[in-house]
Amino acid sequence: MVKKAMMNKAMMISISDILETMFYMSIEFKEIQELREDFFNSDEIISASILFTGNISGEFHIYIPVESLSHMTENFMGVMSEDLTDDYITGTIKEFINMLAGSTLSSINSIESFQLSIPDVTRNAVFDPKEISDEKKIILIAEIDSGFIIMKMVLTP
């Protein structure tokens, strides 16, 4: 069984690499206490999830405010804010979670293959801060240039 510490490190490295190289954003990992309270109450949170199966199985989730995702989309797509469409924004979070899952899983086990589902996107998503204490989940909080992102990985038995 893959150790939680190894998965946590692989996920941190993958997130840093992806945000810095594909989205041109700096990243700093934070603790839950450093999140603004309004993050949990915002109706402007978008979430993406993707399932994976293989040697290990589970799912990844990302929670991000629309404003931060819009900034990521501008950098990723090379478009100005006035030219952003909902399709661009939705496509960006889907591609981000796909890259995160693929990179993290490949770094955990480069020999085995994994199957990824099609990413699913939810608007007005809610992240329950109580999940942070769940030992079965890996949850990372990152501050980027334009706000916070929460990333979650859950393994299924």
KAMO-V215547 format. One record per residue. N is the residue number from 1. PHI is phi in radians with two decimals (none if undefined). PSI is psi as a letter, one per 40 degrees, with the letter a starting at -180 (* if undefined). Layout:
# KAMO-V215547
N/PHI/PSI
N/PHI/PSI
This chain:
# KAMO-V215547
1/none/h
2/-1.28/h
3/-1.36/i
4/-1.04/d
5/-1.09/d
6/-1.18/d
7/-1.18/d
8/-1.05/d
9/-1.12/d
10/-1.07/d
11/-1.17/d
12/-1.10/d
13/-1.13/d
14/-1.08/d
15/-1.07/d
16/-1.05/d
17/-1.05/d
18/-1.14/d
19/-1.13/d
20/-1.32/d
21/-1.57/d
22/-1.69/d
23/-2.03/e
24/0.95/f
25/-2.20/i
26/-1.45/i
27/-2.47/i
28/-2.43/h
29/-1.31/i
30/-2.24/i
31/-1.70/i
32/-0.98/d
33/-1.13/d
34/-1.50/e
35/-1.27/i
36/-1.18/i
37/-1.01/d
38/-1.20/e
39/-1.05/d
40/-1.38/e
41/-1.85/e
42/-1.30/h
43/-1.62/e
44/-1.94/f
45/-1.69/h
46/-1.93/h
47/-2.13/i
48/-2.25/i
49/-2.41/i
50/-2.57/h
51/-1.67/i
52/-2.41/i
53/-2.35/i
54/2.69/a
55/-0.98/d
56/-2.19/i
57/-2.31/i
58/2.90/a
59/-2.67/i
60/-1.99/i
61/-2.38/i
62/-2.26/h
63/-2.16/h
64/-2.62/h
65/-1.12/i
66/-0.97/d
67/-1.06/d
68/-1.16/d
69/-1.13/d
70/-1.09/d
71/-1.12/d
72/-1.05/d
73/-1.12/d
74/-0.99/d
75/-1.16/d
76/-1.23/d
77/-1.55/e
78/1.23/f
79/-2.06/i
80/-1.40/i
81/-1.00/d
82/-1.23/e
83/-1.74/e
84/-1.19/h
85/-2.09/i
86/-1.07/d
87/-1.10/d
88/-1.09/d
89/-1.15/d
90/-1.12/d
91/-1.09/d
92/-1.16/d
93/-1.19/d
94/-1.14/d
95/-1.19/d
96/-1.07/d
97/-1.21/d
98/-1.11/d
99/-1.14/d
100/-1.07/d
101/-1.11/d
102/-1.07/d
103/-1.17/d
104/-1.10/d
105/-1.14/d
106/-1.15/d
107/-1.32/d
108/-1.27/d
109/-2.64/g
110/-1.39/e
111/-1.55/d
112/-1.33/i
113/-1.74/i
114/-2.19/i
115/-1.89/h
116/-1.95/i
117/-1.38/i
118/-1.33/h
119/-1.08/i
120/-2.01/h
121/-2.06/h
122/-2.20/h
123/-1.58/i
124/0.95/f
125/-1.27/i
126/-2.19/h
127/-1.86/h
128/-1.55/h
129/-1.05/e
130/-1.14/d
131/-1.11/d
132/-1.04/d
133/-1.48/e
134/-1.35/h
135/-1.15/e
136/-1.46/e
137/-2.05/i
138/-1.84/h
139/-2.20/h
140/-2.09/h
141/-2.05/h
142/-2.28/i
143/-1.73/h
144/-1.99/a
145/-0.93/d
146/-2.03/e
147/2.54/a
148/-2.02/i
149/-2.29/h
150/-1.98/h
151/-2.10/h
152/-2.34/h
153/-2.20/h
154/-2.18/h
155/-1.64/i
156/-1.81/i
157/-1.18/*
